[in-house]
Amino acid sequence: MIRYRAFTKAYGGRRAVDGLTLEVPAGSVVALLGPNGSGKTTSIKAAAGLVRPDSGEVVLGAEHLNALDARARRACSFLPQRVSFPETLTGREVVDFYRRIRHVPGDATDRVLKFASLNGAGERAVGTYSGGMVQRLGLAVATLGTTDVLLLDEPTAALDPEGLGAFYRLVDARRQAGGTVFFSSHQLGDIERLADRVAVIVAGRLVAEFTGRQLAARLADRGVMRVRVDAPTAGLLERVRALCPEAAWRGDELIVPGPASMRPGVLDLVREAGGDIRGLTAEEGRLDAFYRELIGAPS
């Protein structure tokens, strides 16, 4: 469990995070979503004990340990947005270094290199790695040990397709094992694929929070059905607007925005009016459009 209590942090007089109050339940996968510069990195680093609050606090675990407490740090693994390792060391040597620091058994090295799809490159110098491979090496280091909490700052920003697959496997494995994953992202695909809960932060303030089910319901409410009929039927639009005031004709298509639960009633009205349905399409609301609404960005 991670709990932010009115966490505030400023840099040079500018508040990066302003009074953040948020809980990440134990055993959940929670995404911190927001545009660049919204305070995501500062928030994740605070949970890792790397940022001291100006006011408020961040606590971890059932014992509510302050994130600055060494015991809290031992309970989590942190992957920064930009990882770097000595370029003359091999990938295996990097993993072995961190493995020894964390007192993890020796067989973990092969396991995490394979997990991160780096088993074939483990003997090569890090200086020969691509950016995506370096990020995958960071994932390998983050998966050493059995910490309760995994903190990931923009983990997919530089990942190649193999690394993205490794990241998804990592989160799924942690979820199945009952671990807690808290990651920041502005990649909407990651949110839809992974998160049990989503917290949206803009300009350092929490502006929205949803469970995965609530987010799906919000997107469903923003869906659109398009009904193509042989010819517009007199009076049909007025009857449909009793169910959906935003309904409109676009050529021979009746455009009906709104939740899926409303659509059967609309189709019944079309049939009752004698409309001959020639085509029907429906789509749910797009996360990117909903996200722009939340952060106040233009459509």
C-alpha atoms as one frame of an Amber mdcrd trajectory, in Angstrom:
protein
   0.000   0.000   0.000   1.158   3.529  -0.806  -0.580   6.550   0.652   0.037
  10.201  -0.221  -1.265  12.613   2.393  -1.401  16.198   1.090   2.038  15.655
  -0.461   3.523  18.916  -1.755   6.884  19.567  -3.377   8.215  22.739  -5.011
  11.344  23.434  -7.025  12.573  27.000  -7.258   9.243  28.400  -6.139   7.231
  26.317  -8.629   5.023  23.628  -7.141   5.669  20.369  -8.966   3.079  18.558
  -6.827   0.411  20.421  -4.888  -1.424  18.698  -2.032  -1.610  15.227  -3.585
  -3.808  12.849  -1.583  -3.959   9.407  -3.149  -3.985   5.764  -2.072  -2.526
   2.848  -4.010  -4.128  -0.284  -2.512  -1.968  -3.321  -1.768  -2.066  -5.907
  -4.545  -3.251  -3.458  -7.208  -1.831  -2.013 -10.412  -2.333   1.747 -10.406
  -1.362   4.147 -13.181  -0.535   7.803 -12.611  -1.575   9.452 -15.868  -0.752
  12.975 -16.905   0.951  15.184 -19.490   4.650  15.971 -19.378   5.505  18.272
 -16.477   2.415  17.327 -14.467   4.306  16.036 -11.411   4.332  12.309 -12.148
   8.077  11.800 -11.712   8.203  13.780  -8.467   5.309  11.732  -7.079   6.874
   8.381  -7.989  10.267   9.426  -6.603   8.616  10.505  -3.355   7.183   6.995
  -2.921  10.695   5.614  -3.502  12.069   7.852  -0.753  14.091   9.947  -3.183
  12.181  13.213  -2.733  11.608  14.862   0.633   8.179  16.542   0.873   7.938
  20.245   1.604   4.709  19.371   3.400   2.519  16.322   3.772   3.920  12.810
   3.646   4.091   9.549   1.728   3.802   6.256   3.626   4.209   2.649   2.523
   3.015  -0.724   3.729   0.702  -1.965   6.435   2.978  -0.377   9.034   2.566
   3.048   7.403   6.312   3.577   7.203   7.420   6.972   5.981   8.830   6.605
   2.466  12.079   8.179   3.705  12.514   5.332   6.209  15.153   2.787   5.145
  12.745  -0.050   5.942  10.243   1.366   3.449  12.937   1.605   0.781  13.815
  -2.061   1.250  10.175  -2.950   0.520  10.164  -1.438  -2.975  12.006  -1.490
  -6.293  12.262   1.686  -8.367  12.825   2.076 -12.100  13.537   5.673 -13.147
  12.379   7.141 -16.426  15.925   7.386 -17.741  18.240   4.564 -16.763  21.985
   4.512 -17.320  24.681   2.009 -16.454  28.480   1.966 -16.866  29.027   1.343
 -20.557  32.113  -0.845 -20.098  30.252  -3.397 -17.967  28.312  -6.205 -19.556
  24.614  -6.583 -18.925  25.320  -9.601 -16.738  27.840  -7.648 -14.666  25.315
  -4.844 -14.128  22.664  -7.283 -12.931  25.169  -9.119 -10.718  26.213  -5.828
  -9.107  22.670  -4.951  -8.102  21.904  -8.548  -7.176  24.704  -8.559  -4.626
  23.633  -5.215  -3.198  20.135  -6.616  -2.634  21.450  -9.964  -1.296  19.566
 -11.926  -3.965  20.637 -15.528  -4.784  22.931 -15.979  -7.784  20.448 -17.843
  -9.979  18.368 -14.667 -10.247  20.768 -13.178 -12.806  19.938 -15.661 -15.546
  16.261 -15.477 -14.665  15.906 -11.710 -15.017  18.099 -11.483 -18.122  15.884
 -14.058 -19.796  12.750 -12.364 -18.502  13.812  -9.029 -20.033  14.721 -10.730
 -23.351  18.398  -9.922 -22.783  19.741 -13.418 -22.214  21.425 -13.311 -25.638
  23.047  -9.927 -24.968  24.086 -10.406 -21.360  27.754 -10.876 -22.233  27.939
  -7.727 -24.334  29.088  -4.340 -23.046  26.259  -1.956 -22.185  27.876   0.598
 -24.498  26.789  -1.557 -27.450  23.124  -1.603 -26.355  20.355   0.335 -28.049
  18.173   2.657 -25.958  15.450   0.032 -25.782  17.931  -2.610 -24.594  19.206
  -0.311 -21.843  15.629   0.186 -20.687  15.115  -3.582 -20.720  18.247  -3.952
 -18.608  16.635  -1.545 -16.163  13.566  -3.807 -16.064  15.830  -6.774 -15.350
  17.401  -4.957 -12.398  13.977  -3.876 -11.116  12.750  -7.478 -11.062  15.557
  -8.711  -8.824  14.301  -9.830  -5.437  10.766 -10.116  -4.178   9.861  -6.613
  -3.041   6.214  -5.910  -2.262   6.052  -2.660  -4.244   7.263  -1.885  -7.755
   7.584   1.810  -8.675   8.044   2.562 -12.364   8.468   6.030 -13.839   7.423
   6.165 -17.514   8.605   2.555 -17.967   7.602   2.224 -21.636   8.884   5.587
 -22.876  11.978   4.110 -24.562  11.004   0.460 -24.842  11.202  -1.455 -28.098
   8.540  -4.100 -28.899  10.447  -6.852 -27.076  10.830  -4.624 -24.051   7.156
  -3.717 -24.104   6.263  -7.391 -24.034   8.642  -7.918 -21.109   7.079  -5.023
 -19.245   3.559  -6.357 -19.720   4.686  -9.793 -18.505   6.319  -8.181 -15.498
   3.171  -6.341 -14.445   0.940  -9.364 -15.061   3.266 -11.576 -12.994   3.321
  -9.079 -10.123  -0.461  -8.822 -10.183  -0.853 -12.616 -10.056   1.593 -12.786
  -7.149  -0.375 -10.156  -5.200   2.279  -7.456  -5.541   1.652  -3.728  -5.861
   2.644  -1.864  -9.022   2.501   1.924  -9.263   3.606   3.355 -12.589   3.463
   6.734 -14.267   2.704   7.125 -17.943   1.223   9.293 -20.635   0.942   6.264
 -22.937  -2.788   5.540 -23.088  -2.295   2.014 -24.390  -0.442   1.081 -21.202
  -3.331   2.365 -19.123  -5.979   0.387 -20.984  -3.866  -2.781 -20.999  -2.672
  -2.843 -17.403  -4.266  -0.574 -14.829  -6.779  -1.611 -12.171  -7.052   2.041
 -11.184  -6.105   5.296 -12.888  -5.227   8.584 -11.190  -4.999  11.655 -13.439
  -2.670  14.456 -12.374  -2.440  17.872 -14.058  -0.146  20.711 -12.956   0.636
  18.847  -9.756  -2.989  18.338  -8.725  -5.113  15.216  -8.765  -8.023  15.952
 -11.128  -9.677  12.528 -11.444  -9.473   8.975 -10.165 -11.165   5.885 -11.597
 -11.224   2.140 -11.202 -10.804   0.217 -14.422 -14.539  -0.508 -14.416 -15.433
   3.143 -13.859 -13.141   4.203 -16.685 -14.741   1.646 -19.021 -18.181   2.974
 -18.066 -17.108   6.568 -18.736 -15.801   5.573 -22.154 -18.995   3.642 -22.907
 -21.002   6.780 -22.132 -18.990   8.540 -24.822 -19.650   5.923 -27.486 -21.412
   6.547 -30.799 -23.861   4.431 -32.805 -24.395   5.120 -36.505 -27.550   3.779
 -38.104 -27.800   3.993 -41.910 -31.358   3.910 -43.203 -32.812   3.875 -46.702
 -34.235   7.393 -46.251 -34.761   9.742 -43.279 -38.183   8.990 -41.791 -40.366
  11.974 -40.883 -40.507  12.590 -37.149 -37.940   9.903 -36.317 -35.246  12.316
 -35.176 -37.572  14.024 -32.713 -38.518  10.670 -31.159 -34.889   9.559 -30.927
 -33.950  12.865 -29.316 -36.324  12.034 -26.466 -33.759   9.334 -25.597 -30.653
  11.103 -26.871 -30.877  14.904 -27.249 -27.564  14.949 -29.204 -28.834  12.645
 -31.983 -28.555  14.060 -35.508 -28.863  13.129 -39.167 -25.684  13.083 -41.247
 -26.775  12.252 -44.752 -28.581   8.914 -44.522 -26.944   8.079 -41.181 -28.568
   8.647 -37.819 -25.747   9.557 -35.383 -26.549   8.598 -31.794 -23.891   9.428
 -29.172 -24.199   7.933 -25.707 -23.991   4.675 -23.745 -24.571   1.242 -25.261
 -27.585   0.685 -22.978 -29.526   3.305 -24.957 -28.985   1.749 -28.379 -31.660
  -1.010 -28.377 -34.339   1.600 -27.625 -33.154   3.741 -30.527 -33.230   0.793
 -32.924 -36.772  -0.026 -31.786 -37.821   3.541 -32.628 -36.275   3.261 -36.085
 -38.159   0.040 -36.793 -41.438   1.392 -35.401 -41.103   4.405 -37.719 -40.767
   2.077 -40.720 -37.112   2.819 -41.282 -35.214   0.204 -43.300 -31.854  -0.263
 -41.589 -29.104  -0.649 -44.217 -26.097  -0.491 -41.943 -25.156  -0.286 -38.284
 -21.852   0.511 -36.577 -21.050   1.270 -32.975 -17.853   2.294 -31.196 -16.991
   3.051 -27.635 -15.528   6.352 -26.509 -11.832   6.896 -27.091  -9.541   7.184
 -24.114  -7.459   9.866 -25.802 -10.500  12.124 -26.253 -11.613  11.565 -22.641
  -8.086  12.247 -21.448  -8.018  15.575 -23.299 -11.259  16.500 -21.547  -9.739
  15.715 -18.152  -6.558  17.713 -18.671  -8.330  20.604 -20.379  -6.578  20.185
 -23.697  -8.259  21.166 -26.988  -9.942  18.345 -28.932
